[in-house]
Amino acid sequence: MMPRSAGHIESHTAWEKSVNNMEVTKLLTEIRDAQRKLADEYQRVANESLQLQRQSVEVQRLAVEQQSTAVAAQLKHGRLYRIVVAVATVVLIGFVIFLYRIPA
């Protein structure tokens, strides 16, 4: 049979180990829960970022489409402007020639 003090020390040590194990388990559980929350937050932020990137790509695509339309319109109006200027020049020259041929 063990002396009372030795058994008391062993039971006290076993109790401390049990408390330490519970504390370790609690800490590990808290770490696991924190990691899960972090992973969930990361997933949420990653999804939000992906959505913003997709929206950005769509906006850029629309901007390029509008720029292409604007360039095509400028080319069309540029050609029309050159034709109008050429016709106006011919009419003006014809009018000046007509004025010089009128007897004074």
C-alpha positions as CSV (number, residue, x, y, z in Angstrom):
1,M,0.0,0.0,0.0
2,M,1.2,3.4,-0.8
3,P,1.8,6.1,1.6
4,R,-1.0,8.6,1.7
5,S,1.1,11.6,0.6
6,A,2.5,9.7,-2.5
7,G,-1.0,8.7,-3.6
8,H,-2.2,12.2,-3.0
9,I,0.6,13.6,-5.2
10,E,-0.2,11.1,-8.0
11,S,-3.9,11.8,-7.9
12,H,-3.2,15.6,-7.9
13,T,-0.8,15.1,-10.9
14,A,-3.4,13.0,-12.7
15,W,-6.0,15.8,-12.1
16,E,-3.5,18.4,-13.4
17,K,-2.9,16.3,-16.5
18,S,-6.7,16.0,-17.0
19,V,-7.1,19.7,-16.6
20,N,-4.2,20.4,-19.0
21,N,-5.7,18.0,-21.5
22,M,-9.1,19.8,-21.3
23,E,-7.3,23.1,-21.7
24,V,-5.4,21.8,-24.7
25,T,-8.6,20.3,-26.2
26,K,-10.4,23.7,-25.6
27,L,-7.5,25.6,-27.3
28,L,-7.4,23.2,-30.2
29,T,-11.1,23.5,-30.6
30,E,-10.9,27.3,-30.6
31,I,-8.0,27.2,-33.1
32,R,-10.1,24.9,-35.4
33,D,-13.1,27.2,-35.1
34,A,-11.0,30.2,-35.9
35,Q,-9.5,28.5,-38.9
36,R,-13.0,27.6,-40.1
37,K,-14.2,31.1,-39.8
38,L,-11.1,32.4,-41.6
39,A,-11.6,29.9,-44.4
40,D,-15.3,30.9,-44.7
41,E,-14.3,34.6,-44.8
42,Y,-11.6,33.9,-47.3
43,Q,-14.1,32.0,-49.5
44,R,-16.5,34.9,-49.2
45,V,-13.9,37.5,-50.1
46,A,-12.6,35.3,-53.0
47,N,-16.1,34.9,-54.4
48,E,-16.8,38.7,-54.1
49,S,-13.5,39.4,-55.8
50,L,-14.3,37.0,-58.6
51,Q,-17.7,38.7,-59.1
52,L,-16.1,42.1,-59.2
53,Q,-13.5,40.9,-61.7
54,R,-16.3,39.5,-63.9
55,Q,-18.2,42.7,-63.7
56,S,-15.0,44.6,-64.6
57,V,-14.4,42.4,-67.6
58,E,-18.0,43.0,-68.8
59,V,-17.7,46.7,-68.3
60,Q,-14.5,46.7,-70.3
61,R,-16.1,44.6,-73.0
62,L,-18.9,47.1,-73.3
63,A,-16.5,50.1,-73.3
64,V,-14.5,48.5,-76.2
65,E,-17.8,47.9,-78.1
66,Q,-18.8,51.5,-77.6
67,Q,-15.4,52.7,-78.7
68,S,-15.6,50.6,-81.8
69,T,-19.1,52.0,-82.6
70,A,-17.8,55.6,-82.0
71,V,-14.7,55.0,-84.3
72,A,-17.0,53.6,-87.0
73,A,-19.3,56.6,-86.7
74,Q,-16.3,59.0,-86.9
75,L,-15.1,57.3,-90.1
76,K,-18.5,57.4,-91.6
77,H,-19.0,61.1,-90.7
78,G,-15.4,61.9,-91.9
79,R,-16.2,60.4,-95.3
80,L,-19.5,62.3,-95.5
81,Y,-17.7,65.6,-94.4
82,R,-15.1,65.1,-97.2
83,I,-17.8,64.5,-99.8
84,V,-19.7,67.6,-98.7
85,V,-16.6,69.8,-98.7
86,A,-15.6,68.5,-102.2
87,V,-19.1,69.1,-103.6
88,A,-19.3,72.6,-102.0
89,T,-15.8,73.4,-103.5
90,V,-17.0,72.4,-106.9
91,V,-20.2,74.4,-106.6
92,L,-18.3,77.4,-105.3
93,I,-15.8,77.2,-108.2
94,G,-18.6,76.9,-110.6
95,F,-20.3,79.9,-109.1
96,V,-17.1,82.0,-109.2
97,I,-16.7,81.0,-112.9
98,F,-20.3,81.9,-113.6
99,L,-19.8,85.3,-112.0
100,Y,-16.7,86.1,-114.1
101,R,-18.6,85.2,-117.3
102,I,-21.5,87.5,-116.6
103,P,-21.0,90.6,-118.8
104,A,-20.5,93.6,-116.6
